[in-house]
């Protein structure tokens, strides 16, 4: 979907400020968020998780930290799935604010079938049909603006590239994020000239490789076909 999270190619945000010797976490709760994201894989897949973050309020997204994005996105999806309610989250936040030492007295019930839905991080699937493209084929990305989740970044839409390699068949995020099933699709590494993506602002002789699913791509017409 088009949103403030899709920052690739956007200008005006200033330089990236790197922290010297930056630690993995700046506070204990950030490490807890990593554990929580792993624990909730039983009830939400990685694409639902990402789509939850994408729907943050734009101003909140820009003024919050990386792991605050995780907290907001996970909370949103858990509420949508009926795992918790917003009132329960508010009550828990109020309790922690008043009693930081408080610990849970009982674990929430795990939804039926959650264990069977656990996938972890492995998303490769068997091929059921030959891929449409081969290394060396020239393709063009679709210039579409979906309302839902997609892994085709805005800056790469309607751009010409060359298939670099085939990664195999993988779960298709655009359907997996919306409860429409995995619908596995071939996944390619596509090479783009920097000038194709960034125009005159691009550094010369640079290339960008993007991993893109087959439905994002069309065959680029050759000179004889055009």
C-alpha positions as CSV (number, residue, x, y, z in Angstrom):
1,X,0.0,0.0,0.0
2,X,1.1,3.6,-0.4
3,X,2.0,5.1,2.9
4,X,4.6,6.9,5.0
5,X,6.3,3.6,5.7
6,X,7.4,3.3,2.0
7,X,10.3,5.8,2.4
8,X,12.5,4.4,-0.3
9,X,13.4,7.3,-2.7
10,X,11.6,10.0,-0.7
11,X,13.6,13.2,-0.2
12,X,13.7,15.8,2.5
13,X,14.3,13.7,5.6
14,X,17.9,14.7,6.0
15,X,21.0,12.4,6.4
16,X,20.9,9.1,8.1
17,X,22.4,9.5,11.5
18,X,24.4,6.5,12.6
19,X,25.1,5.9,16.3
20,X,28.6,4.8,17.1
21,X,28.7,1.3,18.5
22,X,24.9,1.1,18.6
23,X,23.6,-1.7,20.8
24,X,21.0,-4.2,19.6
25,X,18.5,-2.6,22.1
26,X,18.3,0.7,23.8
27,X,15.9,-0.5,26.5
28,X,14.8,-3.9,27.9
29,X,11.3,-3.5,26.5
30,X,12.7,-3.5,22.9
31,X,14.1,-7.0,23.5
32,X,10.7,-8.0,24.8
33,X,9.1,-6.9,21.5
34,X,11.3,-9.3,19.6
35,X,10.2,-12.1,21.9
36,X,6.6,-11.0,21.5
37,X,6.8,-10.9,17.7
38,X,8.0,-14.5,17.8
39,X,5.3,-15.6,20.2
40,X,2.5,-14.1,18.1
41,X,3.6,-16.0,15.0
42,X,1.0,-18.6,16.1
43,X,-1.8,-16.1,15.4
44,X,-0.4,-13.8,12.7
45,X,2.0,-14.3,9.8
46,X,4.9,-12.0,8.9
47,X,2.9,-10.2,6.2
48,X,0.0,-9.5,8.6
49,X,2.6,-8.1,11.0
50,X,4.0,-5.8,8.4
51,X,0.6,-4.7,7.2
52,X,-0.2,-3.8,10.8
53,X,2.7,-1.4,10.9
54,X,1.9,0.1,7.5
55,X,-1.4,1.3,8.9
56,X,0.1,3.4,11.6
57,X,-0.9,7.1,11.8
58,X,1.7,8.8,9.5
59,X,2.7,11.4,12.2
60,X,3.0,8.7,14.8
61,X,5.1,6.6,12.4
62,X,7.6,9.4,11.8
63,X,7.9,10.4,15.5
64,X,8.3,6.9,17.0
65,X,11.1,4.4,17.1
66,X,11.6,1.1,15.3
67,X,10.3,-1.1,18.1
68,X,7.4,1.3,18.8
69,X,6.4,0.5,15.2
70,X,6.4,-3.2,16.2
71,X,4.3,-2.6,19.3
72,X,1.7,-0.6,17.4
73,X,1.5,-3.1,14.5
74,X,1.2,-6.2,16.8
75,X,-1.4,-4.5,19.0
76,X,-3.5,-3.6,15.9
77,X,-3.5,-7.1,14.5
78,X,-4.2,-8.8,17.8
79,X,-7.2,-6.5,18.3
80,X,-8.5,-7.2,14.8
81,X,-8.2,-10.9,15.4
82,X,-10.1,-10.7,18.7
83,X,-7.1,-12.0,20.7
84,X,-7.2,-8.9,23.0
85,X,-9.4,-5.8,23.2
86,X,-8.2,-2.2,23.2
87,X,-9.7,-1.9,26.6
88,X,-7.6,-4.8,27.9
89,X,-4.5,-3.2,26.5
90,X,-5.3,0.2,28.0
91,X,-6.0,-1.4,31.4
92,X,-2.7,-3.3,31.3
93,X,-0.8,-0.2,30.3
94,X,-2.4,1.7,33.2
95,X,-1.5,-1.1,35.6
96,X,2.2,-1.1,34.5
97,X,2.3,2.7,34.7
98,X,1.1,2.5,38.3
99,X,2.9,-0.8,39.3
100,X,6.0,-1.3,37.1
101,X,6.8,-4.5,39.1
102,X,3.5,-6.2,38.2
103,X,3.6,-9.5,36.4
104,X,0.8,-11.4,34.6
105,X,-1.2,-13.7,36.8
106,X,-2.6,-15.8,34.0
107,X,-1.7,-16.5,30.4
108,X,-4.3,-15.7,27.7
109,X,-6.0,-18.6,26.0
110,X,-4.3,-19.7,22.8
111,X,-6.8,-19.7,19.8
112,X,-7.8,-23.0,18.5
113,X,-5.6,-24.2,15.6
114,X,-2.8,-21.6,16.4
115,X,-0.1,-24.2,16.6
116,X,-1.0,-25.6,13.2
117,X,-0.7,-22.1,11.7
118,X,2.8,-21.5,13.0
119,X,5.2,-21.2,10.1
120,X,8.2,-19.5,11.6
121,X,10.4,-17.7,9.1
122,X,10.5,-20.4,6.4
123,X,8.4,-19.3,3.4
124,X,9.7,-21.4,0.5
125,X,7.1,-23.6,-1.1
126,X,7.2,-26.3,-3.8
127,X,6.8,-25.2,-7.4
128,X,3.5,-26.2,-9.1
129,X,4.3,-24.6,-12.5
130,X,7.4,-23.4,-14.4
131,X,8.4,-19.8,-13.9
132,X,7.5,-17.2,-16.5
133,X,10.9,-15.6,-16.6
134,X,14.6,-16.7,-16.7
135,X,17.8,-15.0,-15.9
136,X,18.6,-12.4,-18.5
137,X,15.0,-11.6,-19.4
138,X,14.1,-8.0,-19.5
139,X,11.0,-7.1,-17.5
140,X,9.0,-4.1,-16.3
141,X,7.4,-3.8,-13.0
142,X,3.7,-3.1,-12.7
143,X,2.7,0.5,-12.1
144,X,-0.1,-0.1,-9.6
145,X,-1.1,1.4,-6.3
146,X,-2.8,-1.3,-4.2
147,X,-4.8,-0.4,-1.2
148,X,-3.5,-3.4,0.8
149,X,-0.1,-4.9,1.5
150,X,2.6,-5.2,-1.2
151,X,6.3,-5.8,-1.3
152,X,6.8,-3.8,-4.5
153,X,8.2,-0.5,-3.3
154,X,6.7,2.7,-4.8
155,X,10.0,3.9,-6.3
156,X,10.3,0.7,-8.4
157,X,6.9,0.7,-10.0
158,X,6.8,1.0,-13.8
159,X,10.5,0.5,-14.0
160,X,12.6,-1.7,-16.4
161,X,15.0,-4.3,-15.0
162,X,16.6,-7.6,-15.8
163,X,16.0,-10.9,-14.1
164,X,19.2,-11.8,-12.2
165,X,18.2,-15.1,-10.6
166,X,15.3,-17.1,-9.5
167,X,15.0,-17.7,-5.7
168,X,12.3,-20.4,-6.1
169,X,8.7,-20.2,-5.1
170,X,7.7,-18.3,-2.0
171,X,4.5,-17.3,-0.1
172,X,3.0,-14.3,-1.8
173,X,2.8,-11.4,0.7
174,X,0.0,-9.5,-1.0
175,X,-2.5,-12.3,-0.3
176,X,-1.0,-13.7,2.9
177,X,-1.4,-10.4,4.7
178,X,-5.1,-10.3,4.1
179,X,-6.3,-13.9,4.9
180,X,-6.5,-14.9,1.3
181,X,-4.0,-17.8,1.6
182,X,-0.4,-18.1,0.7
183,X,-0.8,-18.4,-3.1
184,X,2.9,-19.1,-3.6
185,X,4.6,-17.4,-6.5
186,X,8.1,-17.4,-8.1
187,X,10.4,-14.9,-6.5
188,X,13.1,-13.3,-8.5
189,X,16.1,-11.1,-7.9
190,X,15.8,-8.2,-10.4
191,X,18.6,-5.9,-11.4
192,X,17.9,-2.3,-12.1
193,X,20.2,0.5,-13.3
194,X,20.3,3.2,-10.6
195,X,19.4,5.8,-13.3
196,X,16.2,3.8,-14.1
197,X,15.0,4.2,-10.6
198,X,16.4,7.6,-9.6
199,X,16.9,9.5,-12.8
200,X,19.5,12.2,-13.0
201,X,20.0,12.1,-9.2
202,X,21.4,8.6,-9.3
203,X,25.1,7.9,-8.9
204,X,26.7,6.7,-12.1
205,X,27.5,3.0,-12.8
206,X,25.4,1.8,-9.8
207,X,22.9,-1.1,-9.8
208,X,20.1,-2.1,-7.4
209,X,18.9,-5.6,-6.9
210,X,15.3,-6.1,-5.6
211,X,13.5,-9.4,-4.7
212,X,10.2,-9.3,-6.5
213,X,7.4,-11.8,-6.9
214,X,6.2,-12.8,-10.4
215,X,2.8,-11.0,-10.3
216,X,4.7,-7.7,-10.0
217,X,6.4,-8.3,-13.3
218,X,5.6,-8.2,-17.1
219,X,7.8,-9.0,-20.0
220,X,9.4,-5.9,-21.5
221,X,8.6,-5.6,-25.2
222,X,11.6,-6.1,-27.5
223,X,12.4,-3.7,-30.4
224,X,10.7,-6.1,-32.8
225,X,7.5,-6.3,-30.6
226,X,7.2,-2.6,-30.0
